[in-house]
Amino acid sequence: MIDLTIKQALDKLNSREISATDLARAHLDRIEQFNPELNAYITVTRERALNDAAAADARYAANNALPLDGIPIGIKDLFATRGIRSTGASKMLENFVPEYESTVSQNLINAGTVLLGKTNMDEFAMSGTGRTSFFGPSVNPYSRDVKLMPGGSSSGSVAAVAGGLCMAATGSDTGDSIRFPASLTGLVGMKPTYGLCSRYGCFAFASSLDHPGSIARTVDDAAILLGAMAGYDAHDSTSYPMADSVAEQLRAGVHAADMHGLRIGIIREIMDAPGIADDMRDMFDKYIRDITAAGAEIIELSIPHIMLTATLYAVISRAEAASNLARYDGMKYGLRVDGNDLVDTYMKTRAAGFGDNVKFRMLTGAITQTKDFYEPCFMQAAKIRQMLANEFNAAMEKCDVILTPSAPSAAIALDADLSADASRVSNAMLVPMNMTGQPGCSVPAGRNAAGLPMGLHVAGAFGDDVRVLSVAKYIEGMANLDNRPTIIMGK
């Protein structure tokens, strides 16, 4: 049962070939076996999962099943779950148990999913490595000897899905935090249009960039999960007005795109940049040839400001983080370290509660909000962000989707860092979609000589999530990769 996709599992559940309880127990046993090695979960909700599964079995018996009844999933620990510890992978919220439910997790409850637990992540989603969690790093399932980076910040979600510790998981993507780790672990990671999934109850990092999304083994499964997560929400002032319509399209199913006449944009500045590994370039070039042979039209694009993305992201995300994380002061919830007075309590609490990476981002972000730096730093970044959005809008008038690699290379060692060139081009590949709010999907497309997965990234126009997934499904069919968990990690 561990190797089943969501679509396959739903067929077997509906035909009573398997039960939701059996499916949940199989994954709980897998968690017990492999989570000590992968550190994919911060909190495992075994009792909740078995209760959810029993309720799903009862609905199947009554012929009253919900759309995702009995499907066991993980929830990134950035989403508040009522009555279940929700930490943001930070000491600041180590023992926080919310009294409310995020809209995304509530939508998944309403669809009948079984909650296996809360997945590990970089602290408050502020890294692309998976290393900054207060609870320790997650590990990429593709290596049992040398520990490999799973990517971040949705590190636990990708480790859990790739390792067979759940069938799918939620993620959040502020820079590339769904798509980059999905590429490194051979999964489909879908960052939807901004506002398609509500941010209500999702601990804020950078509010104008945060995108909840889905992580799964196949494009169909990612679309199925996203269709359940998405929808208009009055609790979120940035909720996309057309979210219900797009969610309905996703639930209807995604078909592989017809390449004949499809206009595929290739960004000159990215493909000319240093830092992309030779095997990644070779794979990308091969797909361009194959897609062209299938009838697609390749259009070269120029996005002049795209190589400034890393700088824009650093300025804008840190400024918003400094503002959002000001709420963690130890007064009403979370960690509290008593001081001599109120200010001393604030200082001691925040010094003890936040990790070094979060402190650094908050400090540098706060500086950009000061009198001396606001205009020349933050406001200039905001203006260039708009220029970048204008360039992408103009590019999308010339093409239907944009294709890039999802990462500069396959996974590197857990304790290693990308080179400066690789980091710069990696930001340019994925982060612009957070700046513009456009949908983007990383899809497994090949493996390097060491057998490690590599992904391609499909981006589309605002609100064109279904087309993005349909092109990703075509690439998935071309690649035909086997990412069954028992093949990757064994039984």
Backbone torsions as a table, in degrees:
resi	resn	phi	psi	omega
1	MET	NA	-23.1	-178.4
2	ILE	-62.4	-31.8	-175.8
3	ASP	-86.5	-3.3	-178.9
4	LEU	-69.5	143.0	167.0
5	THR	-81.2	169.8	177.9
6	ILE	-61.1	-43.8	-179.8
7	LYS	-60.4	-44.7	179.6
8	GLN	-64.5	-42.5	-178.7
9	ALA	-64.3	-40.7	179.2
10	LEU	-63.1	-39.0	176.5
11	ASP	-60.6	-44.5	-177.5
12	LYS	-71.6	-34.1	176.4
13	LEU	-68.1	-42.5	179.9
14	ASN	-66.8	-32.5	179.0
15	SER	-87.2	0.6	-179.6
16	ARG	65.9	20.2	177.0
17	GLU	-70.4	-31.2	173.0
18	ILE	-133.8	164.8	175.8
19	SER	-111.0	158.2	176.8
20	ALA	-63.8	-34.1	178.7
21	THR	-65.8	-43.1	177.1
22	ASP	-61.6	-41.7	-178.9
23	LEU	-64.9	-42.7	178.5
24	ALA	-64.9	-43.9	-179.6
25	ARG	-63.7	-38.1	178.8
26	ALA	-60.7	-42.1	-179.8
27	HIS	-75.3	-36.0	176.2
28	LEU	-63.9	-39.2	176.6
29	ASP	-64.5	-38.5	178.6
30	ARG	-65.0	-39.5	176.4
31	ILE	-61.6	-45.7	179.3
32	GLU	-60.6	-35.4	-177.7
33	GLN	-76.2	-43.3	-168.5
34	PHE	-112.6	-15.3	-178.0
35	ASN	-63.3	-34.4	175.7
36	PRO	-57.9	-29.2	179.9
37	GLU	-85.4	-41.1	-174.4
38	LEU	-90.9	-24.2	-176.6
39	ASN	52.5	45.2	-177.0
40	ALA	-80.6	-28.3	-177.4
41	TYR	-113.2	139.3	168.6
42	ILE	-86.9	-42.8	-180.0
43	THR	-132.4	127.8	175.7
44	VAL	-104.0	128.3	-174.9
45	THR	-107.7	66.9	-173.9
46	ARG	-60.4	-49.4	-177.7
47	GLU	-63.7	-43.4	178.5
48	ARG	-60.9	-42.9	-178.5
49	ALA	-61.7	-44.5	-178.5
50	LEU	-67.9	-34.9	176.1
51	ASN	-67.9	-43.2	176.6
52	ASP	-58.8	-43.3	-178.0
53	ALA	-65.8	-41.2	179.0
54	ALA	-63.0	-40.1	177.9
55	ALA	-65.3	-37.7	177.3
56	ALA	-65.0	-43.4	178.6
57	ASP	-60.0	-38.4	179.0
58	ALA	-65.1	-39.1	178.9
59	ARG	-69.4	-38.3	175.2
60	TYR	-61.0	-42.8	-179.1
61	ALA	-63.3	-31.0	-179.8
62	ALA	-91.1	7.5	-177.6
63	ASN	55.2	39.7	-177.6
64	ASN	-132.5	41.6	-173.6
65	ALA	-72.0	147.4	175.4
66	LEU	-85.9	166.9	-172.7
67	PRO	-57.0	-37.6	-179.8
68	LEU	-119.5	32.9	-175.6
69	ASP	-58.0	124.6	174.0
70	GLY	86.4	1.9	-178.3
71	ILE	-83.8	118.5	-176.8
72	PRO	-82.7	126.2	-175.2
73	ILE	-130.7	165.0	169.7
74	GLY	-110.9	147.8	178.0
75	ILE	-114.7	122.8	176.5
76	LYS	-54.6	138.4	-172.3
77	ASP	-76.4	24.6	171.0
78	LEU	-96.5	-12.9	-178.5
79	PHE	-97.3	128.6	178.0
80	ALA	-69.4	132.4	177.4
81	THR	-126.8	121.3	-173.5
82	ARG	-59.3	125.8	176.4
83	GLY	77.6	2.2	-179.2
84	ILE	-124.3	132.0	-178.7
85	ARG	-49.7	131.4	-177.6
86	SER	-134.8	107.6	-163.4
87	THR	-107.3	-20.3	-169.2
88	GLY	61.5	16.7	-178.6
89	ALA	59.0	30.8	-176.9
90	SER	-122.6	145.0	172.4
91	LYS	-60.5	-30.0	-179.6
92	MET	-55.8	-35.7	-178.7
93	LEU	-118.6	29.2	-173.6
94	GLU	-53.8	-36.9	-176.5
95	ASN	-120.2	24.9	-177.8
96	PHE	-78.4	125.8	176.3
97	VAL	-120.3	105.2	-175.2
98	PRO	-71.9	155.8	176.8
99	GLU	-102.3	14.5	-179.6
100	TYR	-140.3	164.8	-176.7
101	GLU	-117.3	136.1	174.4
102	SER	-64.6	153.2	179.7
103	THR	-62.5	-41.0	-179.2
104	VAL	-61.6	-48.4	-178.6
105	SER	-69.4	-31.7	175.7
106	GLN	-65.7	-41.2	177.3
107	ASN	-60.7	-37.8	179.1
108	LEU	-71.5	-34.7	173.2
109	ILE	-61.8	-45.5	-179.1
110	ASN	-63.0	-25.0	179.2
111	ALA	-85.6	-7.9	175.0
112	GLY	98.7	9.7	-178.0
113	THR	-67.0	159.2	178.6
114	VAL	-106.5	122.0	-177.1
115	LEU	-87.0	112.7	177.7
116	LEU	-83.8	-29.2	179.6
117	GLY	161.5	-175.6	-178.2
118	LYS	-104.4	123.3	-172.4
119	THR	-86.1	150.5	-179.2
120	ASN	-66.1	165.9	-175.5
121	MET	-170.1	167.4	168.4
122	ASP	-68.2	145.9	-176.1
123	GLU	-54.5	123.0	-177.6
124	PHE	49.3	28.0	174.8
125	ALA	68.3	21.8	-172.6
126	MET	-101.3	59.0	171.5
127	SER	-177.5	161.8	175.6
128	GLY	-111.3	17.3	-172.1
129	THR	-108.3	-28.0	-171.0
130	GLY	83.4	6.7	-172.7
131	ARG	-98.4	-10.3	-168.8
132	THR	-97.8	5.7	178.3
133	SER	-63.6	138.5	173.5
134	PHE	-60.5	-24.3	-176.1
135	PHE	-95.4	11.5	179.0
136	GLY	94.4	160.1	-175.5
137	PRO	-74.9	149.9	166.5
138	SER	-83.1	162.2	-174.8
139	VAL	-125.2	139.4	177.3
140	ASN	-67.0	125.7	-177.9
141	PRO	-66.5	-10.7	-173.8
142	TYR	-78.0	-1.9	177.0
143	SER	-139.6	131.6	179.1
144	ARG	-103.9	-13.8	-177.2
145	ASP	-99.7	-72.7	175.9
146	VAL	-86.1	123.8	-179.2
147	LYS	-69.9	128.0	-178.2
148	LEU	-107.8	150.0	177.5
149	MET	-68.0	131.5	175.0
150	PRO	-86.0	-9.1	-170.6
151	GLY	84.3	168.5	-179.1
152	GLY	-153.2	173.6	10.2
153	SER	-89.6	-8.5	-178.3
154	SER	-82.5	49.9	-172.1
155	SER	-67.3	-44.6	179.9
156	GLY	-68.1	-35.5	179.4
157	SER	-63.0	-45.6	-179.3
158	VAL	-70.8	-36.7	177.9
159	ALA	-63.6	-39.5	-179.4
160	ALA	-67.9	-44.3	-178.1
161	VAL	-70.0	-47.8	-178.3
162	ALA	-64.4	-33.9	-178.8
163	GLY	-85.7	-3.8	179.7
164	GLY	81.0	24.2	178.8
165	LEU	-92.7	1.0	168.7
166	CYS	-169.2	166.9	-178.5
167	MET	-86.5	-25.9	178.4
168	ALA	-165.8	168.6	-177.7
169	ALA	-152.5	157.1	171.4
170	THR	-83.3	154.6	172.4
171	GLY	-140.9	174.9	170.1
172	SER	-133.8	148.7	-171.9
173	ASP	-134.8	103.8	178.1
174	THR	-100.0	-32.6	174.5
175	GLY	-122.5	-59.1	176.2
176	ASP	-157.2	26.9	-162.7
177	SER	-74.8	-5.2	167.8
178	ILE	-102.9	-46.7	-168.8
179	ARG	-76.2	-40.8	179.1
180	PHE	-63.8	-51.9	177.9
181	PRO	-64.5	-32.0	176.9
182	ALA	-62.1	-40.0	178.9
183	SER	-62.1	-41.1	-176.4
184	LEU	-73.7	-16.7	-175.8
185	THR	-118.9	15.1	174.1
186	GLY	68.8	34.0	-176.1
187	LEU	-120.5	170.0	172.0
188	VAL	-94.9	124.0	177.4
189	GLY	-122.4	119.3	-174.8
190	MET	-113.0	113.7	169.9
191	LYS	-95.9	111.5	-174.5
192	PRO	-79.8	177.9	171.0
193	THR	-54.5	140.8	179.3
194	TYR	-57.3	127.0	179.5
195	GLY	92.2	-6.5	178.4
196	LEU	-67.5	-39.2	174.2
197	CYS	-109.5	131.4	-177.2
198	SER	-64.1	143.2	174.9
199	ARG	-92.3	-0.1	-179.4
200	TYR	-62.5	126.1	-179.7
201	GLY	81.0	5.7	175.4
202	CYS	-102.4	114.6	-174.5
203	PHE	-54.0	125.4	-170.9
204	ALA	-76.3	135.1	168.4
205	PHE	-106.1	-73.0	176.5
206	ALA	-129.5	104.3	-165.1
207	SER	-61.2	-33.1	-178.3
208	SER	-80.9	-5.8	-177.5
209	LEU	-117.7	-17.0	-173.7
210	ASP	-70.1	129.9	178.4
211	HIS	-133.9	108.2	167.5
212	PRO	-65.6	144.6	-179.6
213	GLY	-158.8	-171.1	-170.8
214	SER	-117.4	149.8	177.3
215	ILE	-131.6	127.8	-177.2
216	ALA	-155.7	176.2	-178.3
217	ARG	-84.1	-24.3	-178.2
218	THR	-131.6	161.6	177.0
219	VAL	-63.0	-42.5	178.5
220	ASP	-57.1	-45.7	-178.3
221	ASP	-66.3	-39.8	177.9
222	ALA	-63.0	-39.3	178.8
223	ALA	-68.7	-40.8	179.0
224	ILE	-61.2	-47.5	-179.3
225	LEU	-64.9	-44.3	-179.8
226	LEU	-63.1	-37.9	177.9
227	GLY	-60.8	-31.3	176.7
228	ALA	-79.8	-34.3	-177.9
229	MET	-73.1	-35.2	-167.0
230	ALA	-80.0	162.8	174.8
231	GLY	147.8	154.4	179.5
232	TYR	-67.3	141.2	-177.7
233	ASP	-139.6	117.1	-179.8
234	ALA	-66.7	-17.8	177.6
235	HIS	-71.6	-17.6	-177.7
236	ASP	-113.1	112.8	-175.6
237	SER	-67.2	-15.3	178.4
238	THR	-102.9	12.5	179.9
239	SER	-61.4	138.0	-176.4
240	TYR	-73.0	122.3	-176.5
241	PRO	-57.1	-30.7	-178.5
242	MET	-92.4	14.1	-174.0
243	ALA	-59.5	-40.8	-178.8
244	ASP	-63.8	-38.9	179.7
245	SER	-66.0	-44.7	179.3
246	VAL	-65.6	-41.3	179.0
247	ALA	-60.2	-39.2	178.4
248	GLU	-63.8	-40.2	176.9
249	GLN	-63.0	-40.4	179.8
250	LEU	-64.5	-41.1	-179.4
251	ARG	-68.0	-23.6	178.4
252	ALA	-75.2	-15.5	177.0
253	GLY	108.5	152.5	-178.3
254	VAL	-114.1	133.6	178.1
255	HIS	-110.4	145.7	179.0
256	ALA	-59.6	136.8	-177.1
257	ALA	-67.3	150.1	170.5
258	ASP	-86.8	118.2	-176.0
259	MET	-72.4	-21.1	-175.1
260	HIS	-62.5	114.4	178.3
261	GLY	84.8	-4.3	179.7
262	LEU	-71.5	135.1	-178.1
263	ARG	-96.5	114.2	-177.6
264	ILE	-105.4	120.0	179.8
265	GLY	-89.8	136.9	176.7
266	ILE	-120.2	126.5	-174.8
267	ILE	-88.8	115.6	-174.8
268	ARG	-59.4	-44.7	-175.2
269	GLU	-61.7	-34.9	179.1
270	ILE	-71.9	-49.0	-174.5
271	MET	-71.7	-17.9	175.7
272	ASP	-89.9	-8.2	-173.6
273	ALA	-80.2	147.1	173.3
274	PRO	-73.5	162.0	175.3
275	GLY	109.2	-12.7	178.6
276	ILE	-87.4	127.4	-179.4
277	ALA	-63.4	149.4	-177.5
278	ASP	-59.3	-40.4	-177.9
279	ASP	-68.7	-30.9	176.1
280	MET	-70.0	-42.0	177.4
281	ARG	-62.5	-43.5	-179.0
282	ASP	-61.5	-43.3	179.2
283	MET	-63.7	-44.4	180.0
284	PHE	-60.8	-46.2	-179.4
285	ASP	-61.5	-38.2	179.2
286	LYS	-63.5	-42.9	179.0
287	TYR	-64.8	-37.8	178.0
288	ILE	-61.2	-43.2	178.1
289	ARG	-62.8	-45.0	-177.0
290	ASP	-67.8	-39.8	179.7
291	ILE	-68.2	-37.8	176.5
292	THR	-63.2	-42.6	178.9
293	ALA	-63.2	-26.7	179.5
294	ALA	-83.1	-1.6	174.4
295	GLY	110.9	0.4	179.1
296	ALA	-75.0	152.5	175.8
297	GLU	-102.1	122.9	-179.3
298	ILE	-92.4	125.3	-177.6
299	ILE	-119.5	121.4	178.0
300	GLU	-80.5	129.8	-177.7
301	LEU	-115.8	153.3	171.4
302	SER	-121.2	123.8	175.6
303	ILE	-118.8	88.3	-168.2
304	PRO	-55.4	-33.0	-175.3
305	HIS	-96.0	8.7	-171.4
306	ILE	-68.8	-30.6	-179.0
307	MET	-78.0	-0.7	172.1
308	LEU	-91.7	3.8	-172.8
309	THR	-59.1	-42.3	-177.9
310	ALA	-59.0	-42.0	179.4
311	THR	-68.5	-44.5	178.0
312	LEU	-58.1	-45.3	-178.7
313	TYR	-62.5	-44.1	-179.4
314	ALA	-59.4	-45.2	-176.8
315	VAL	-70.2	-51.2	-172.6
316	ILE	-71.8	-46.5	-176.4
317	SER	-66.1	-38.3	-178.7
318	ARG	-71.0	-37.5	177.1
319	ALA	-61.9	-44.4	179.6
320	GLU	-69.1	-35.5	178.0
321	ALA	-64.1	-42.7	179.6
322	ALA	-58.6	-38.7	178.9
323	SER	-72.1	-46.9	-176.4
324	ASN	-66.1	-38.5	-175.6
325	LEU	-85.4	1.5	173.7
326	ALA	-65.3	-20.0	-178.8
327	ARG	-71.1	-17.8	-178.0
328	TYR	-88.3	92.3	-174.6
329	ASP	-126.6	2.8	177.1
330	GLY	79.8	9.1	-175.7
331	MET	-83.8	-48.0	-174.4
332	LYS	-108.8	-30.2	-177.9
333	TYR	-156.1	165.4	179.8
334	GLY	80.1	-170.8	-177.7
335	LEU	-60.9	143.2	172.9
336	ARG	-140.2	125.8	174.5
337	VAL	-115.8	111.4	-175.5
338	ASP	-68.7	137.2	177.1
339	GLY	-118.2	-169.9	-178.0
340	ASN	-73.2	-27.3	177.8
341	ASP	-152.0	-173.7	-175.2
342	LEU	-61.8	-47.9	-178.5
343	VAL	-64.1	-40.5	179.1
344	ASP	-64.7	-36.3	176.7
345	THR	-65.0	-44.4	175.9
346	TYR	-55.7	-50.1	-173.8
347	MET	-64.0	-44.6	-178.0
348	LYS	-69.2	-38.8	179.0
349	THR	-62.8	-48.8	-176.6
350	ARG	-71.4	-33.2	176.8
351	ALA	-65.8	-38.1	-178.5
352	ALA	-82.8	-29.9	-170.8
353	GLY	-84.0	-32.1	-176.2
354	PHE	-98.1	143.7	173.7
355	GLY	-76.1	168.4	-174.8
356	ASP	-60.8	-40.1	-178.1
357	ASN	-64.9	-42.2	179.2
358	VAL	-66.5	-42.8	178.6
359	LYS	-59.7	-43.1	-179.2
360	PHE	-61.3	-45.2	-178.8
361	ARG	-67.2	-39.6	178.7
362	MET	-65.2	-42.8	-178.4
363	LEU	-64.6	-49.0	-179.6
364	THR	-67.0	-33.5	176.5
365	GLY	-67.6	-38.3	179.1
366	ALA	-65.6	-35.2	-179.9
367	ILE	-61.7	-38.2	-179.1
368	THR	-68.8	-11.5	179.0
369	GLN	-96.9	-0.1	179.5
370	THR	-79.8	165.3	-175.4
371	LYS	-55.5	-42.4	-174.5
372	ASP	-73.3	-24.1	-171.8
373	PHE	-114.7	-11.7	-174.1
374	TYR	-60.7	-52.4	-178.1
375	GLU	-70.0	-51.5	-175.6
376	PRO	-74.3	-17.0	-176.4
377	CYS	-112.3	-69.8	-173.8
378	PHE	-65.0	-48.0	-176.8
379	MET	-67.4	-34.6	175.6
380	GLN	-64.4	-40.7	177.3
381	ALA	-63.2	-40.1	179.2
382	ALA	-63.6	-38.5	178.9
383	LYS	-67.9	-43.3	179.5
384	ILE	-67.0	-32.9	174.9
385	ARG	-59.7	-42.0	178.7
386	GLN	-66.9	-37.8	176.6
387	MET	-62.3	-41.5	177.4
388	LEU	-61.8	-43.2	178.4
389	ALA	-62.2	-40.7	178.1
390	ASN	-62.8	-40.2	178.8
391	GLU	-64.1	-39.2	178.4
392	PHE	-70.2	-39.3	176.9
393	ASN	-60.0	-41.4	178.1
394	ALA	-66.7	-37.8	179.6
395	ALA	-65.5	-39.3	-177.4
396	MET	-70.7	-14.1	172.7
397	GLU	-75.7	-18.6	-178.6
398	LYS	-97.3	-16.7	-175.9
399	CYS	-143.0	168.1	179.2
400	ASP	-92.3	-40.2	176.2
401	VAL	-142.0	163.7	175.9
402	ILE	-117.1	135.5	-177.3
403	LEU	-118.1	130.0	173.7
404	THR	-141.5	167.9	164.6
405	PRO	-62.3	156.8	177.7
406	SER	-87.4	-17.3	-177.1
407	ALA	-157.2	159.3	178.4
408	PRO	-71.1	-18.2	-178.3
409	SER	-161.5	179.0	169.4
410	ALA	-73.6	-178.3	-176.2
411	ALA	-61.0	142.4	175.1
412	ILE	-108.5	176.6	-179.0
413	ALA	-60.0	147.6	-176.2
414	LEU	-59.0	-34.4	-177.0
415	ASP	-94.8	9.2	-179.3
416	ALA	-97.6	168.1	175.9
417	ASP	-127.2	149.1	173.4
418	LEU	-62.6	148.0	173.6
419	SER	-65.1	165.8	179.9
420	ALA	-59.9	-42.4	179.5
421	ASP	-65.3	-44.3	-179.0
422	ALA	-65.0	-39.8	179.5
423	SER	-64.8	-41.4	-178.3
424	ARG	-64.9	-45.1	-178.4
425	VAL	-73.9	-30.6	176.7
426	SER	-62.1	-44.2	176.0
427	ASN	-60.7	-39.9	-178.5
428	ALA	-67.5	-29.2	-179.0
429	MET	-69.0	-41.8	-166.6
430	LEU	-117.4	-37.9	-171.6
431	VAL	-65.7	-29.6	178.1
432	PRO	-54.0	-31.2	179.5
433	MET	-66.7	-26.2	173.6
434	ASN	-75.5	-34.8	178.7
435	MET	-67.9	-34.9	-175.0
436	THR	-100.4	-16.5	-178.0
437	GLY	82.9	6.1	-179.1
438	GLN	-74.1	153.3	177.1
439	PRO	-75.4	147.9	176.9
440	GLY	-147.7	144.4	-177.1
441	CYS	-136.5	128.7	171.1
442	SER	-95.1	131.2	-177.8
443	VAL	-128.0	136.7	178.7
444	PRO	-60.3	130.7	-173.9
445	ALA	-130.3	-12.9	-179.1
446	GLY	178.9	-179.0	176.2
447	ARG	-134.1	151.1	176.2
448	ASN	-84.5	-174.7	-175.7
449	ALA	-62.9	-25.4	179.3
450	ALA	-86.8	1.6	179.3
451	GLY	84.1	10.7	-179.4
452	LEU	-87.8	142.0	-174.3
453	PRO	-72.6	151.2	174.5
454	MET	-134.1	145.0	-175.3
455	GLY	-120.2	159.5	170.0
456	LEU	-112.2	149.8	-176.2
457	HIS	-114.3	126.8	177.8
458	VAL	-110.4	124.3	177.3
459	ALA	-119.9	147.8	-178.7
460	GLY	-135.5	-177.5	179.2
461	ALA	-71.4	158.3	179.3
462	PHE	-53.9	124.9	179.3
463	GLY	86.0	-2.3	-175.8
464	ASP	-97.1	43.7	-175.3
465	ASP	-62.5	-38.3	-177.0
466	VAL	-65.8	-41.1	178.4
467	ARG	-64.2	-41.6	178.0
468	VAL	-57.2	-46.4	180.0
469	LEU	-68.1	-32.6	179.9
470	SER	-68.8	-38.2	176.0
471	VAL	-69.4	-39.9	176.0
472	ALA	-60.0	-36.7	179.7
473	LYS	-68.1	-35.6	175.8
474	TYR	-62.5	-45.6	178.8
475	ILE	-63.1	-40.9	177.4
476	GLU	-57.3	-42.0	178.6
477	GLY	-66.5	-37.9	177.1
478	MET	-65.0	-41.6	-176.5
479	ALA	-71.5	-44.3	178.3
480	ASN	51.7	48.3	-178.2
481	LEU	-86.7	148.1	178.0
482	ASP	-97.7	107.6	179.1
483	ASN	-115.7	31.4	176.6
484	ARG	-62.8	133.5	-176.2
485	PRO	-59.0	-36.4	-178.5
486	THR	-72.4	-18.2	172.6
487	ILE	-78.4	-37.1	-177.4
488	ILE	-74.4	-46.8	-172.3
489	MET	-114.9	-8.8	-176.2
490	GLY	87.6	174.4	-176.2
491	LYS	-92.1	NA	NA
